[in-house]
């Protein structure tokens, strides 16, 4: 499965660099948001609240 994703990304890169750039930015945004949410959940289970 990972290999097919890599092949898809390589094909997009070779066909259209602007579309590849948008895809990378979108994926990085999703990864950043998911890391932030995961960290928030872990900290709340430990009883640590962020400043409001």
MARFI-395540 format. One line per field, with one value per residue (C-alpha): residue number from 1; residue in one letter; x, y, z. Coordinates in steps of 0.02 Angstrom, whole numbers. Layout:
// MARFI-395540
pos = c(NUM / ...)
code = c(A / ...)
u = c(X / ...)
v = c(Y / ...)
w = c(Z / ...)
***
This chain:
// MARFI-395540
pos = c(1 / 2 / 3 / 4 / 5 / 6 / 7 / 8 / 9 / 10 / 11 / 12 / 13 / 14 / 15 / 16 / 17 / 18 / 19 / 20 / 21 / 22 / 23 / 24 / 25 / 26 / 27 / 28 / 29 / 30 / 31 / 32 / 33 / 34 / 35 / 36 / 37 / 38 / 39 / 40 / 41 / 42 / 43 / 44 / 45 / 46 / 47 / 48 / 49 / 50 / 51 / 52)
code = c(X / X / X / X / X / X / X / X / X / X / X / X / X / X / X / X / X / X / X / X / X / X / X / X / X / X / X / X / X / X / X / X / X / X / X / X / X / X / X / X / X / X / X / X / X / X / X / X / X / X / X / X)
u = c(0 / 139 / 224 / 69 / 56 / 239 / 208 / 56 / 155 / 297 / 175 / 93 / 265 / 316 / 150 / 110 / 226 / 95 / -30 / 108 / 149 / -33 / -46 / 110 / 47 / -121 / -40 / 76 / -73 / -168 / -17 / 9 / -172 / -176 / -17 / -90 / -254 / -165 / -54 / -205 / -293 / -140 / -114 / -298 / -293 / -142 / -241 / -141 / -245 / -181 / -198 / -361)
v = c(0 / 122 / 79 / 124 / 292 / 325 / 283 / 398 / 542 / 514 / 514 / 675 / 754 / 713 / 765 / 927 / 1008 / 1136 / 999 / 904 / 1059 / 1082 / 899 / 909 / 1067 / 984 / 826 / 925 / 1024 / 864 / 790 / 949 / 959 / 774 / 790 / 941 / 853 / 695 / 798 / 891 / 727 / 654 / 810 / 817 / 634 / 679 / 822 / 962 / 1101 / 1234 / 1418 / 1495)
w = c(0 / 45 / -119 / -219 / -128 / -169 / -352 / -355 / -281 / -404 / -550 / -490 / -468 / -646 / -723 / -633 / -507 / -449 / -408 / -317 / -214 / -164 / -118 / -9 / 79 / 111 / 179 / 292 / 358 / 397 / 485 / 587 / 642 / 687 / 791 / 881 / 918 / 976 / 1091 / 1160 / 1198 / 1284 / 1390 / 1441 / 1496 / 1604 / 1679 / 1599 / 1524 / 1407 / 1448 / 1394)
***
